[in-house]
Amino acid sequence: MKLQLVRSTLALFAAGLALAYGSAAPAAEFSAQQKAAIEAIIKDYLIKNPEILRDAMVELDRRQKEQEKQAQLTITGDPSSKLYTSAHQAIIGNPQGTATLVEFFDYNCGYCKRALADLANLMKNDANLKVILKDYPILTPGSIEAAQVASALRNQFQGEKFWEYHQKLLSTRGPVGKDQALEVARDMGADMDKLAKDMKDPAVQAGIDETLQMASALNLNGTPSYVVGEDVVIGAVGYAELKTRVDNAHKCGKATC
């Protein structure tokens, strides 16, 4: 990207110098002597004013972030988006809440485990918070297995029951995979025959694939990642920041009022 920027800057300088030479001819028609003169002027100017490249890169970064933000808003700002309406996700907290928090997580994510208490406290202290959990299994093959079990289990466990399962599985020490996910389900009284059958339903993998595609569209590069009030929040940012964003979402529908 930096090389591309340098080339673009040099091209701009060259175009300006071409006009200064009083010629609209393409660079290929410059004589060798003219090309050498232009290159020398450009080099000398950039050496004397290197901050130009720095400022250009800062501006390029700002524009790229703004473009990314606008692309995200086409999803996060659309109430009908599958980000909020998909059948392949768990809804906990208050389903009719006036603010919504979406979490993308991985059952093998250490930061997700640490952030679990933040989410629990948010729901405990906010009766009007709707939480959507999306399995985003990107860390290990075991993550995919655990997501498959959890997704199939939602046919049996919903609301508070699934939230209890989610907490227990995410709190499991060591690597998490199919065996651990099934063990927690069994301990909580799940119908294991039905669970085994439901795990074979193509809709289970379709739901995981849908979340992976959604995360890619939002440019999420890790877990946990959140969406609150149209804003994308990357990382375990802590209870205080999440609460501020949720409170703002209640007030004005955005994470920052």
N, C-alpha and C positions, 0 to 999 in steps of 0.2 A: 504493500500500500504506500509506504514512504517513497519507494522507487518510482511508483506511478505518479505520485505528487510532484516529485522532483522533475520528472519528464514533462509533466503538464506545465509546470512553472517555466521550465526552459523553453518550451514551445511558445508560451505566451510572450516571453522576453524576445524570442526570435521574431515573432510576428510584429511586435512593436518596433524592433530594430529594422525590420524589412520596410516598414512604412517610413521610418526615419531616413532610410536610404532612398526613399522616393520611388519604391518599386512595389507593385502588387504581384509580382511574379512568384511562383512557388519556389520553395527552398532548393528544389532540384536544379533551378536555373541560375542560382548564384554561382559566381566563380569561386574557385578554391580560395582566392585571396579574400573575397567577401565573407565566405563561411568562416575562415580563420579569424577575421576581425570581429564578426558577430560573437563567436564562441569566446574570444578573449574578453570582450565587453561583459558578456553574461557572467563569466567566471569571476571577473574582477568585482562586479557589482554584488554578487552573492557572497563573496569573501568579505567584502566591506559591510554587508548588511545581512548576516546570516539569520537574523531574527525574522526575516521575511518568510523563510521556510518554516520556522517554528510557528509563527502566527498562522500560516496557511494550514499547517497540520492541526492546530487547535480548532480552527474554523471547520476543517473537514470533519474532525471528530464530532463537533457540535451538530453539524448537518446530518451525519450518519445516525447519531443518537435520536435526533428529531424524526428522521425518516422511520427508524425502528419503532419509536413511540407511536407514530401515526399508524403504522402497520398493525401494531398491537391493539390500538383502539378500535380498529375495524372488527376485532373479536371481542375484546373486553367491554367495549361500549355498546354491544348488541345484546339485549336481554334474551333474544331468541337463539343466540349462539349455543352450540353444543357444549361450550364451556360451562354453561349454566343448566342446560336442559337435557343433556345426555341421559339415557337410561342406564348407561354403564358407569355409574358412580354411586358412592354412598352419601346420603344426606343425613347429617346429625345436627344437634342443636335445635333451633326453632325453624321448621320448614317454611313458616310464613314470616320469617324475620325481616326486619326493615333494612338490614345490612347483610351482605354476603361475603364470606371469605372462602376462597378456593385454595386448597393445598395440594400440590404435586409432591408425592413422597415416595420413598423406597424403603421397604422393610429392613434393608441392610444398611441404611444410612445412619451413621453415628450422629450427625447433626439433627436428623429428624427425631431420633430418640431423645436428644437433649431438648428439642423444641416441643416435645409432647406435652410437657407441663404448661408451656405457654398457651397452647391451644385449649387445654383443659381449664385453665384459669380464665381465659377469655369467655368461654361458654358459661362457666360458673358465675361470672360477674356481669353477664349480659344475656338476659332472657330473650332478647330480640335479635340474636345473631344466628344466622343460617350458615352452616359450614358444609362445604362440599369436599369430599376426599377423593382424590384421583390417584390410582396406582400408576406410578411412573418408574417401572423397574429397569434401571439402567446400569446398576452397579455390578451384579453378578448373575450367573444362571439361576442361582437360588432365589434371587429377587423375582425373576419371572415366575418360578414355581409358586412362590408365596402369593404373588399377585393373582395367579390363576385360582388358587384355593380360595383366597379372600373374595374374589369376584364371584365365584360360584356359590360361596356361602351366603352371599347377599340375598339369594332366593329363600333363605331360611331366617337369617338374622338381619334385622333392619333397625334403624333408629338407635335407641340406647343399647340394645343388645349387640348390634354391630360395633358400636363405639367401644363397648366393653371388650369385645374380641380384638378390635384394632389396638387398643391400649396394651392388652396382654401380649399380643404378638410383637408389637413394636418394642416392648420392654424386654423381650427375650434376649438373654446374653449369648454372645457368640453368633456365628453365621446362621442366617434364617433361610430355610428352603421348604420344600414340600413336606418333609417329615415334621418339622416344627409347626408349620401352619395347620397340618392335620391334627397334631397332638392337642393344640389349643382348642380347636373346634370340637374334638372328642370330649375333652375335659368340660366343655361348656354345654354338652348335651346335644350336639348336632346329630342329625340323622346322617350317618356316614355313608349308607348306601345311596341315599339321594344325592349327597355331596359328590360321591364318585361319579354318579351319572351326570350331574350338572356340570362337572368339570370337563366333560367331553363335548359339551354344547359349543358349537362354533362361535356363539355369541360371546363367550368368555374371552377368547383370543381377539375377537373383533373389537371388544371394548378396550383391551390393552393397546391394540394397534391404534385405535382412535385417539387415545390419550397421548401416545407417542407422537402422532401427527400433530395434535394440538400443541404439544410442548414445542415441537419444531417450529410451528407457525408463530409461536410467541417468543421464539429464540431463547428458550430456557436452556441453561447449560449445567444445571446441577439441582440437587435437592437439599433441603426443602425449597420450594419456590411457591410463592403465593400470588393471588390476584385479589386485591381489595379496592373497592371503589374505582374500578377501571384501571388501577395502577398495577404493574407487575413488580413484585418484590422478590429479589433473589437472596437466598441464604437465611440462616437462623438469626434473624435480626433482634430477637428478644421480645419479651412481653410488652414492654413500654412502647416500643415503636409500633407494634401491631395494634395495640389498643388505641393509640393516637389515630392511626389510619382508620380503624373500625369506627371510632367515635365520629370522625369526620364523614365517613360514609353514611352514618345515621343522619347527620346534619344536612349535608349537601349532595350526597350521592357520589362524592369523590373522596379519594384518600387525602387530598389536600384542598381545603376550602379557600 
